[in-house]
Amino acid sequence: MLAGNATIGGHPAGEWSVFVNGTRSQGPPDTVVLHPKEEIALVQGTAPVPVPATYTFPANLDTPVP
C-alpha cells in the first residue's frame, strides 16, 4: 500500500499513472485492483502512445503449480 510519502522507484507515487488493459485507472496506484491476465502498465511521467493494452500470456499459466 502506498501512503503518505510513498515512492515507486524513488519517484513520489503521485507522479505515476496506472493503465489496465490500455485504459487509465482513476485514483492513486494503490487503489488498482489486480485481476489475473490483465495488462498492467505503470507509467511515470508522460504515457507512451499507445499504452500497451494486451499481452498474449503463455497457455501453461493456467496449469496449477504442484
Secondary structure, DSSP 8 states (H G I E B T S, - for coil): ---TT-EETTEEGGGEEEEETTEE-SS-GGG----TT--EEEEESS--SS--------GGGGS---
